[in-house]
Amino acid sequence: MEQDYYSIFIYIALWVLAFLVLSKFCSFWSTTKVIVSTYTFFAVLAYMLMDNPFFQPNYQGLTIAPFVYLFLFIIVSITPIIKYDTTKPQTLISPSLGSIKYFLLIYILVSIIVLPQSFTNIQEGLTRLMSDSTAGAEMYAETHEHEAVYHSPIFGAFSAFHNCFFETFVFLTFLMYCSSQISKWYFIVLSTIILFELLAPIASGLRTMTIMKVFTMLAAVTFFYPFWKKNIKHFFQKICFVVLGITMIPFLALTISRFGERDAGTSGEIIRYAGEAPLNFNIYCYGTELTRDGDRTCNMFKRWLGYSNVPEDVNETRIVHSAMEIGDDVFSTHVGDFVLDFGLVTPFVALIVLTLIFLFATHTNKTKVYSHQVFLLYLITCVTLQGSMYLFYYSFKENYTIVSFLIAYIFLIIVENTSKPICFNRQ
């Protein structure tokens, strides 16, 4: 037991030390410090979880090596972001706002087609949630019985576009906020779509998808907030307060509904929910002999490459790999997902190669940075923040989202080179 505490304290100390060192080079609200603060927070929750008498027996046998591997994996992966934050380019070069507006207009039109059904589901789900104290657990079971269809792009081309390009929509929306020409009504329309995206999972009994979308918006804010005018910052803070306020009420109601009757209580279950990922990685992922051969993280890509016997969906994957010590129904960070799929060596080697590529592609100086470069950094941030719990957001059919990132990246490069660029300066 003493070894368990020693290991978790080392893990927390690593993140605290990283925070203190990086604080000397990065500003308070930099992307780097947001990421490191998030992982430090989850590390502390992990300690609180393993020290909780209700859960302590489940998290014994911790060792130092897995925590060091997890820490190094994250630090190496965010090296391009650290470099960007320490360089701190003063000017953001964006393509013409007209090009961005075309994409956002298309997304808004698609949302008008997709969201009416979502609005009905949200209305019914929230009404049920607020009027029945047991509705949360029932809605969660019903959603999983139908294979969590909300966040799978299976409702046709419009739903696929709407779901897969949400991250791109958030990125371009917040890039638009850099302009003082944006109207308040446009601001409100875009914010309303984001509000629906936050509420829809909750109305289906799902909280994690809402948290993932919050991480997405947090990633975008950290990059663009320094380039916003004061009036935009002020208006954004008001909208953010309203949106989060509306979202938090049903979110808390869902949490109490699902966990209020358990022995550990709501607070204990919240700590388990948020703090289990690094502990599960330490005990079950590091050094595992069985692997899923990419069936989770690269499911759709394996199909495209012609692999046979690839599991069809989440449930079939769980059946095929039922012999593994840990299932994908619990959190183990995105690093855990990669390690469970490919082992320890392959993910780390791939990480180093990708990091070098991203460092080259996002190389900047103190003078300027291009929007397509920021987009790559935004992708790293989304995966890292969302991965503080798990990678499911980009697994299985959501592999299409990775393809949408590539399409959006090419789109930004093309419009940057074919339109008159706009320069936004740090405020």
Buried (B, 14 or more C-beta within 10 A) or exposed (E): EEEBEEBBBBBBEBBBEBBEEBBEBBEEEBBBBBBBEBBBBBBBBBBBBBBBEBBEEBBEEBBBEBBBBBBBBBBEBBBBBBBBBBBBBBBBBBBBBEBBBEBBEEBBEBBEEBBEEBBEBBEEBBEBBBEEEEBBBBBBEEBBEEEBEBBBBEBEEBBBBBBBBBBBBBBBBBBBBBBEEBEEEBBEBBBBBBBBBBBBBBBBBBBBBBBBBBBBBBBBBBBBBBBBBEEBEEBBEEBBEEBBEBBEEBBEBBBBBBBBEEEBEBEBBBBBBBBBBBBBBBBBBBEBEEBBBBBBBBBBBBEEEEBEEBBEEBEEBBEBBEEBEBEBEBBBBBBBBBBBBBBBEBBBEEBEEBBEEBEEEBEBEEEBBBBBBBBBBBBBBBBBBBBBBBBBBBBBBBBBBBEBBEEBBEBBBEBBEEBEBBEBEEE
